Amino acid sequence: MLADRYGAASAAQLTYTEIDDLLAHFKHLGFKPARKDGRRAVAGSPEAAKARALWISLYHLGVVRDASERALTAFGERQTGKAALQWIRGDWFKVIEALKDWAARPLDRGGAGVDWSSIPGGGDNPRARVLEAQWRRLAALGWAKVDSTFALAGWLQAAGFTAARADQTQLDPETADRAIAHLGQIIRARLQTAKETQT
């Protein structure tokens, strides 16, 4: 192919322009370079994104210790028998429902106590529901002194996540994700401290 196309016996004899042309030709033929790190590409379907968001929420709720794609893949395999998230396809509902059920399970049963119901007057807002569950968890851990959504709203305002008189239901998705990650760090630190004092 090199001889026919470029009159060269080896790729070492090609110019930079010819190498670029050769790579473009291979890509046109469907060639895809191997991933250098040996990992599979991340599953990109909307269902995979939802499962990933739930998995990360469980991590920030202090229920899951490993937020990695590898850990989510292992969970997905236990639910569906498929060894890669890309292969799940029609079984995503099993994974998503299992994650939602796990998050909704009470704390004393290994869950996070997330209430997935619609917020009165606010519709579905899963991020707000995760924040509320985090706040309840922090109250149970002794960090949040008052276990109420009003106290959560006050903390969100004081921490600069919301404007005055706003609450968790009014956060844009990016700000809510930052607040969830912040509270998640506090939860994991409190859980680690509690674990160390028990040993």
Order of alpha helices (4+ residues) and beta strands (2+ residues): alpha-alpha-alpha-alpha-alpha-alpha-alpha-alpha
